[in-house]
Each structure stands twice: as C-alpha cells, then as structure tokens.
Amino acid sequence: MPFHKYIFTPRLLKEYDGSRLNLMWSFSYYTSPILVSILYRRGYFVAESVGTFAKVTTGIGLLVAVSLCMRGLGRSMNMVYVRFAETLENARRNSERCGDPKAALRRYDFDFHQWPVDYTVKGGSRKTTAQRNKNFWISSLPCQIAAYVAIHTFGIRMIYPGSVRLLQSYVEPMLIEGRTKLVTQCNGQRNKVKTADGNEIDTIVVDNRHKSANGKTLVICSEGNASFYEIGIMSTPLDLKYSVLGWNHPGFAGSSGRPYPDQDQNAIDAVLQFAIRELGFKPENIILYGWSIGGYSTLYAASQYPEVKGVILDATFDDVLQLALPRMPERISNIVKIAIRDYVNLNNTELIVRYNGPVLLIRRTEDEIICSEDANLGTNRGNYLLISMLKYRFPNIFRPEQEALAKELLSKPVDFIKNVPEEYCISLLMSYLSDNGNNGTSRSYPIEIGAEYTTEQRNSMVKFLIKKYLVDFKSTHCTPLPEEFFQSPWEIPSETDYVFT
C-alpha cells in the first residue's frame, strides 16, 4: 500500500493508544473561544502582530506535518497495522456484510467513521416540522431567536451530554473495553447502518437465535442521554439470553450527526429496518426497550412499527418540557418552551397513544432525574405517562375521579396497592371483548369498557391496570436493571378459562 495512505488510514484502537491525545484535542476544541479571546486581548490579531502570529502558526503547521509523516512511517513499519490496513481495503472493495473480508475486519477496533457501510436505508427521511402560531411567532421574535441559538449551541448538548466530544474522549477506554467484551464474550457483530438523512449509526448485534428459546426474540435497546451501547442497558437482556441489538444516538461515539429528534427518528427507523430486512427478525419477534430519554426513540419506533411484540420503558418520562421547566430560571421559561416545542419536542405522551401493543413501565422509586421534586414519588413523570396511556386505552374507566385515584395510588410504591380482585377484573375484560367482537382486542384501542360500571368497579379496574402495566424498582436512575424486572409486557389474553360475569 502506498506510504501516503498510512498517514490517513484510521487509528487502530489497541491498548487504548491515542486516547490521551484525543482528550487533549477535545479539551482544546471546547476551550478555543476562551483562547481566541485571550489572544485578541493581548493584541495578537492587530496588524503589528501579524508577523509574529504567522511565524507561530507556521511552526505549529510544520510540527503537525512532521507528526503526520512520523505516524505514517511508524504504521508502515508495524506489521499488525499493515495487516489491518490491507484488511480494511479488502472490506471496502467487498460490500457483503457477512463475507470473509468483513469477518476479518471485525477482529479490529478502529475509528468507526472509516468503517464500511453494512446497510443503507432506501427511501426518504422522516423529517417532522414544528407547527407554529404565526401571530405568536411575530410577537415573540426575540425569544424565537434566543431559543434557536440556545438549542443549536449548548442546548442540545445539555439535553444529550453524550454527544459532547470531551465526555466521549474521557469514557473512550470504557467504551473500548465494553465493545471488546460484547465481541469476544458475546460474539457480537458491529455494523454501520446508514440512515435516510445520511447519518451513519454505530450498532452491534448479539444473535442468540440458535442458542436459547429467548434468543428467537430480538431486544432493541435505546440508551439514555449520556449512555452508550458499550456500557449501557444491553447487559440485562443479554443475561437472559435474548438476541440483542444496541445502537448509539446520532453524535454518540461512532454515530455521526446530532441527536435532534428528526435525526434520532431516522436513526431508530434505520435500526428497525436493518433488524427486519437484513437480520431477518419479524416485527412480532422484536421487543423495543428504552431507558430514560431512550424511551422517546423506543416509542417513536413503536408508533411506526405497531406489529412489534412489545415495549419496555425503564425510568422514562411523559414530556421533556415538564422536566426542563422546574430546572430552569422562571424568567427564561418562555424561551425554554419555544426551544423545546420547536426543536427538541420529546413528547412521549403523544407517541404512546399511537401504539396499541403491550407496554411495561418500570419506575424507579428513588429516581433523582425523572422526578420534578426530589424524594417525591408522586412527581415521577413516569406516573403521568402511565395515566395518559390508560386514559386513552380505557376512557370510560379513567374518568376524573379515577384519574385522581390513580395519582394518589402512584404517589406510593405499587406494593401498597392491596385487595386487587385480579380474576374479577380479567373476567370483566374478557366478557366485554367477547360481547363486542373485534371492537376491543388487545391491539385495538380505545376499549369502551366501563360506561355502565359503578365507582367501585372502576376503582378496582384502576388498581388492576396500574399493577399490570407498572413495575417498581427500588433504585436510583442509573442503577443497572436486574434480570427479574425485565419481563414480557402484559396484554389482555385472547383466551381464558375464567367464568364471565
């Protein structure tokens, strides 16, 4: 291979080489505005200092050029790197995902932006645009400008800190170690999926279809706002021997782009298409699993692929605006509302009613992130997401009186809900479905059951439904989920031996 190619071939991640240099580069990147300001104040940008400034920049340029040449020379003399470079070239010439060149390439870990694309989505992107009130837009132009600038500078990084390069450089050794474990111990395969809007998404799949009964089901994991598949939620379904597909949000680790909602939607859509069309999993054998802000990606995917087996939401929320407002100064609340509604509208309440399949919510009783008030379980935003879903699915059960009861019940752990007549409630459901034919199957909501019920019957159904759709886990927000809490979501049985009443 020509010498010049060794200069620009990707960095081979072996024994964490170069991670300190990357950390220094990221630190310099984020402190560059301060550095420029200091240089300006000291007069380096005036005409008299141009000569000195040119000498300094020329010296730095020569140093960089010599460093690149030395890097290329070192790589060309390293037989391990030579074999890697040849393997990468062969993989680029052969586009088959399961071919021998790709299999050989997967023995190496290197800068993922140089990885050949394994699957490309065909078709247009699913971009959504915010609907604005034009009168409000004109009257609030200063707030609109401030909101746009805030979101497109520091705002998106505050919501998704995992997209900050400095953080990524700091955790890179842990990411390499986590990837190594997934590949060597779990036989994972890393793949690059190209989305409809041109981003390249870093994914990894562990296929256990031929190793266990659970392996026939694929769990697609959507991580939180500062989490990566290498060190994220994949471990729980893997311990239960499911097939598992992990991916990183746009702008996280090996994924390109930025984690704006439209890009995130295209990313999870591409991951689903890859799982169905390339890996060969049927939608009815796929469980969507989202933790924290990953619940948005999960619910969007469920709304687009309603045939999936089920949805599991761990420590997620109803609407990110309700989490942002209490944490921001009240005087800028209008800017916060515009910024979120127009550019980062992560509204899970709107999405969850578009999916009629089985759903399980896992609530962490000591969650310090999802609660609006510290140490107040009643302010956990997962409560509001659950109530919104149940109000849509069972409108005649969740009347105002029962909604108030649900909020009271959810202010305490679900173990405090006692005397739930489970058999009686199931018999009521089955009786209604039997009498109404296809009007009320478990995949057809809303179910109009309860119009003639007494208050006592509705209250019993409220308790029953909360306990079926919600599981409590006594922990804080970031504790790994134990295996026993990862359960198949409940859905109304199609057949039963219960006696109808």
N, C-alpha and C positions, 0 to 999 in steps of 0.2 A: 504494500500500500504506500502511496506517495507520502513523503515526510510531512507536507503541509496539512494532510488530513489528521495527523496525530495531534496537531495543535487544537483543532476544533471538534474533535470527537468528544463524546460526553465523559464526565467524570465518573470513574468506576468507584462505587461506594464499597470499599474494602477496608475493614478495620477503622471505619469512621474517618478516613482520610479527608482532609479539607473542611471538616465541619467548623473548625475554629475560624478559618478564613471566611467562610460563608457568614458566620455570626458577625465578624468584623465588618463585612460588606453591608449586611443588613443594618447594623448599627449606624454606619456611615450614611446609608440611604435616608434613614429617618431623622438623622441629626443634620443633614445637609442644609436645610433652611437656616438653622442657627449658625452654622459655619459661614455661609454666604453673608449673613447679616454682620458677623464679626469682621469678616474681610472688608466689607463695604465701609463699616465704621472706621476701620484703620486706614482707609484710603487706597486700597489695592485696585479699585475699579475706576480711579481717575486717570487722566491722560498721562501724568507724570510717572505713574507706576506700571504702565503697560509693559515696558521693557522687562522689569523685574518679574511681573506676573507671567509673561511669555516664557521667560527662562525657567521658572518653576514648573509650569505646565509641560514644557518640552522635556524637562528632566524626568517628570513623572511618566510621560508617554514613552520615553526611551526605556525606563525601568520596566514598564508593563510589557513592552515589545520583547525585551531580553527575557523576562519571566516566561512569556508565552513560548519563545524558542526553546528555553531550557525545559519547559514542560513537555513540548513535543519530542525533544531529544530523549528525555527520560522515559516517556511512554514507548518510543520506538525501540528502546533497548530492554524493555520489560516484556518477557515472553508471555506472561499472563495477560498483560494488556494487549499485546499483539494478537493473541488468540481471541480475546474479547472483541477487538475491533473487526477482525475478519468474520466472526460470528454475527456481529451486528450488520455488516454489509450483506452477508448471505440472507439474513432475515428480512432486510429491506427489499431484496430482489424477489423474495418468495412471500407472497401475501397470505398464504394459508395459515389460519390460526392454529391448527392442530398439526402442522407439518413439522418435520425434523428440524429445520432452521429455527423456528420459534421455540421448539422444545429445548434446543441448545442455548438459545438466548435467555431463557428463563432461569438458567443457572447463575446468571449475573444480576446484580443490583446496581443500577446506574441512574443518572439523571433522566427522569421519566419523559421529559419533553422530547427526547430523542428516540423514544420507543416507537416502533412502527404501529400504525393503527390496526386494531384487530376487528373492529366492527364500526360501520358508518350508518347512521340513521338516514333513511331516504324519506324525502318529503319536507314540507315547510316547517318552520319553527312555530311553537305555540305561544306567541307573544300576546300579552294582555296589556291593555291600556287603562289607566285610571279615568273614570268619568268625573269631570269637574263641573261645578256650577259656574257658569261664565261670569255672572254678577259678582259672585264671591271671589273669583279669580282676579277680576279687575280691582276690586276694593281691597284685596289683600296682597297686592303685588309685592310689597317689601317682604312679607312673610313667606311668600312663594319662593322668592329669590334666596332668602336665607335658608329655607328648607332644602332647596336644591343643592346649594353649596355645602350645607352641613352633611347631607347624606352622601354626596359624591366625594367628600374628602375624608372626614373622620367618622361620620355616622355609620356607614356600612361596616367599618372596622370595629366599632363599638358593639354593634349587633352581632357580628361574626368575627370575634377576635382571632379565630383560627386562620383567617386569611391574611394576618399580619406576618410579613416575612421574618421579622425579628423573632417572633414566637416560634415559627416553623424551624428556624435555624437552631434555636435553643433546644427544641424537642427532637431534632433530627436523629440523634443517636437512639432514642427510644423508638422512633418510627422504624429505623433500620432493624433494630432488634425484634420489634413486633412483626415486621414483614418476614424476617428470616424464620421466625417460629411458625408463621402461617404456611410458608412454603416448604420448610423442611420437616416439620412435625405433623402438619395437617394436609400436606400435599396440595396446597393452594396454587392456583394459576392466576397470575397477574395479567390483566388485559387493558388495552386502551380503547375506549368507546368514544367515537366522535359524534357530537350532538347535531341537531338540525341547525343550530345557530353557530356551528363551527368550533365550539369548545371541545377540549379533549379531556375525558373523565377517567381518572385512575380508579380501577376496580380490581377486585380479587375474588375468586370463586373457589369454594371448597365443595367438591361434588361427592356426596356420600350416598348416591342412589343405589350403589351396589354393595353397600357396607351395613346398612341398617334399615329398619322399617321407616323410621323418621326421615331417613335420607331421601325418600321419594318426595318430600315436601321441601321446597326452597324457601328460606327466610331471607328477605332482602332488608338489610339494615341501613337505616338513615341516622347519621350521627348528629350530635349536638353542635352548638355554635363554636366550640373550641376543641372539638374531638375529631379524631381521625380513625379510619377503619383499623389501622395497625394497632391501636391501643384503645379501642372503643368497645362497642356492645356486641361484637361478633362472638365473644367468648361464651356467652350464655347459651345460645342455640347450638354452638359447636360442641359444648359439653354434653348436650342432649342428642348429638349425632345427627342433627339436621344437615341438609345441604344449605350452605350459607353464601350469600353474595354481598360483599361490602363495597362501598364506594365513597369517595371523598367529594364534598361540595365543590363547586367551581371556585378556584382560587386557593383551595386547600391542598398542601403537599404537591402531588404530581398532577392535580387537575388544573387546567387553565381557566381563565375567565375571572369573574367576580360573582359573589353569591347573592346577586339581586334576584327577586322572585322569578322573573321570566327565565333567567339563565338556570336557576335551580329547577324549575319546572321542566325545562328541556333536558336537563341532566337526568332526573329521575325517570322521565319518559324514555330516554335512550337506554337507561339501565334495564327498564322493563322490556323494551323491545329486544335488547341483547339476550336477556334471560329466556324469552319466549321463542324468538326466531333462531338464535344461534345456539343456545344451550339446550333447547328442546323441552323446557318446562311448560306445562299447560298452566294457564292462569288459575284454574281451580286447584292447583297444587302449589300455589305461592301464598305465603304469609308476608304481609308488609309490617315491619317492626321499626318504630321510630322512637327515639329518646329525645326529650327536651324539644329544641327547635326543629329537630328532625321529624317531629310529628307533623309539621306543615308539609314537608316533602312526601311523607307517607300518605297523608290524607289527600293530597293532590293526586298522587298515583292511584289511590283507591277510587277517586271520582272519575278518573279516565279509564280505569280497568275494573269495572264493577264485578267482574266474574271471579276476582281473586278469592282465595279460601277464607281470608280473614285479616283483620287489622289489630295490632297490639301497640298501644300508645303508653309509653312509660314517662312519667314526670313531664307531661306536656301541658299546654295552656289553651285557652279559648281564643284570645286575641292579644297580639303582642303590644298593642296600644295600651291595654289595661295594665300591662307590666311596666311600660315605659313612663306613663304619666306620674305615678307616685314617686319615681326615682329622679324626676327632672324638676328644676325650679318652676314654680307655678307661673311666673311671668313669661316664660317661653313656651307655655303649653300649646298655644295656637300654632307655633312653628313645629312643635313635635307632632301635633295631629296632622298637619299638612304633609310633613316629611314621611310619616308612616303610611298614611292613607294613599298618598300619590306614588310612593316609590318603594316602600317595604311593607306592603299590606298583608302581613302574615295573619290572616283571619281564619282560624281553624273552625270557628262556628259556621261559617259559610260553606266550608268544604265537607264537614262531617254529615250534613244532611243530604249530600249528593251521593252518598254511598249507603246502600241498603243491606250490606252483608254483615257478618258477625264482627263485633268490636269488643275488645277488652281494654279497659283503662286501668293502669297501675299508678296508684297515688302514693307518694312518699310522705309519711306523716310528719317528718321533721324537715321537710323541704324548705331551704332558705332562699331559693331562687324563684320558685313559681308562686309563692305566697305574696300577696300585696302587703301584708303586715307580718312582721316576724313573730314566730311562735303562735300563729293564729290559723289553725287548720281550716276554719270556715272561710278564709280568704284565699285558699288554694285555687288557682284559676282552672285547675282540672275539674273542680266541682261544677263550675259554670259550663264547661264544655259538655260534661255528662248530662246536666239538666237540659241544655239546648238540644242535644240529640234525643233524649227521651221525650221532650215536649213535641218534637217533630214526629217521632215514631208512634207515640201513644197520646195524641192530643186530648182525647176525652178522659184519660187518666190524670194527666198533669194539668189540672185546672189551677187557678191562682192559689187556692187553699192548699192543694197538694204540692205545688211548687214551693210554697213557704215551708211545708213539712219537710221536703227534700233538702232545702238549705239548712234547716235545723238538724236533720239527721247527719248531713255531711260535715257539720261543724265538729263532729266527733269521729273516731275510728269506726269503721263499719262493724267491727265486732260488738259494738254497743247496740246494734240493731237486733232486737230479740223478738221471739214469738212470730216468726215469719211462716205463714201457712203455705209452704212451697208446693205441696201436692195440690192444694186447693187452687192456687194461682195458675199452675200449669193446666189444670183441668178447665179453668175459665178460658184460658188462651186457646186450648185445643178445641173446646166447644165452639168458640167464636169462629175459628178457622174452618171447622167442619161445616158450620151453617152458612158461611159466606164464600165457600169455594175458593177460587183463586184470588179473591179480593184481599186476603190477608195472609199470604205466605211470608216466610221469614225473609224473602228477598223483595217484598212489595210493601213499602211503607208510604204513607202513614197507615196504621191499623186503627180503625174507628171503634175499637172495643171500649166499653165503659160508659157509653152515653146514658144507660139506664141504671148504672151502679149507684149504690149508696155511698156515703162518705167513708164508711168503714171499709167497704170493698176497695174503693180507690186507694185508701191509705195502705191497705195490705198489699196492693199491687205495686205501689211506690216502693215500699220496703223490699219486696221481692225483686223488682227490676234493678234497684240500686245494687243489691248483693250479687246479682247475676252479671252485671256489666262492670263492676268496680272491685278491685282488689287492693288492699292496703299493705304497704311495705314500710316497716318502721325503720327509716333511714333518712339520711340527707340526700341532696340532689345527685351527687356524683358517685355514690357507692355502687359498685358492680351489682347487677341484679342476680340473686341466687336462682338456681335452676327451678326450684319449686314454684316460683312466681311466673315462670314462662309457661303459660297454659294456652291451649287452643281456645279461642273466644267462644262464648256460649251463643247458640242460636236456638230459636224455637224448634222443637223436634217436629219432624214431619209425621211420625207415627208414635203412638204411645199406648200403653195398656191402662192408663188412668181412666177411671169412670167419669164420663162427662156429667156435669151437674147443671 
